Amino acid sequence: MKHAIKAEEAAAMVPDGASVLIGGFMAVGSPHRLIDALVARGARDLTIIANDTAMPGKGIGKLISAGAARKVIASHIGLNPETQAQMIAGTLEVELVPQGTLVERIRAGGTGLGGVLTPTGIGTLVAEGKEVIEVDGRPFLLERPIHADVALIASRQADYVGNLDYSLTAHNFNPIMALAATLVIAEPQVIVPVGVIPPDAVKTPGILVDHILAREV
Amino acid sequence: MDAKELIARRVALEVKPNTLVNLGIGLPSLVANFLPKDVHVFFQAENGVIGLGSRPEEGMEDPDLTDAGGSFVTAVPGAASIDSAMSFGLIRGGHLDMTVLGGLQVDARGYLANWMVPGKMVPGMGGAMDLVAGARRVVVAMIHSAKGEPKLVTECSLPLTAMRRVDLVVTDLAVIAPTDAGLELRERAPGVDVDTILAATGAPLIIPGGSAGTVPEMRLA
């Protein structure tokens, strides 16, 4: 069983300089209270791995505005001018990765695979410096796994075993990221007694989750 | 009818019943408005839903249900919510019948550039590279020229989205099909003559039958 922890306690477990997977797609399905706590702690030099950097004042955009990131690995930064400004100013390194490749790299990192072979990016800037491997006459890019120090994920429900389920388009990267970090902290919308989430509905088994964030009181 | 509506009405005719279709944000998303009532399709939003519905009424939004542009949407009966690995597995795995995407340039090889303008706009490719690499059919919906510059060119000067020939390009002036021999002019927009199209195009166009008089007017939904 896991005891729910407070947001400040969670933020204290994410050291400066850590690599952090953060769930969400344009701030939908992002762990908002964990993000706020990281901003409040004044986290610095993070490598943020996420689908996107949302927009200023929302979701991961708050961490960008606070200058908490040294590097971002994402598929899209187009709706956050601050990410682009920091990138142009040279204070933020940005690695752009096709969305499907990003999620598969994280899945590979979390499931013990040495990488993935994808047709996406062949013949484009994404292929630069990467190995091309032919399988049955078709070229694929070798994309390397991603594993991070911490994953901060958002779910709909959690129980005290750490089992999680998700809502609609708030799944996105969350279930995959739960596999791919040394420390996994989940921010559920509600915490329910063990047994309330039926086994068939569990999308992230509790053994993957180290901590769940307590409800706000 | 404005240029975007014209394009959307023409692209709508490309949508086949009982298929899985992904519409890009912006102009491509308008296509959903012009589907014939009897054509049932599932729309995919790559952020994680199959069976995307229309916008919810005000006050009935679900903060956990948006499209890939971040706008609130609904889900139709029979919809499925999926994570990003499943979503892109469907896209790359040949399960997505068609995608409609915007374009910055399409060249004589049928290659699309639509994700960055070096030094000016670096938004990231999002899901575009996977969609072009993986969808069974790729339709580009775009305005024919940008600030007087042709967007159909001999060879893309902007970074490519994929090294894959797109299947059809629909603009406010014409319908063009990339082929082995080059870009083929299939249809012209209502009231637009072939010379106007040729003048606005930066790549050679093949005119089937060889005569401008044989290019039919665009069909519209």
Interface residues (C-beta under 8 A of the other chain):
Chain A: F25 M26 A27 V28 G29 N51 D52 A74 S75 H76 I77 G78 L79 Q84 M87 L96 P98 Q99 G100 T101 V103 E104 R107 T118 P119 T120 G121 I122 G123 T124 L125 V126 R156 Y166 S167 L168 T169 A170 H171 N172 F173 N174 P175 I176 K203
Chain B: A45 E46 N47 G48 V49 D62 P63 D64 L65 T66 A68 G69 G70 A75 S81 I82 D83 S84 A85 S87 F88 G89 I91 R92 M121 V122 P123 G124 M125 G126 G127 A128 M129 D130 A133 G134 P159 L160 T161 A162 M163
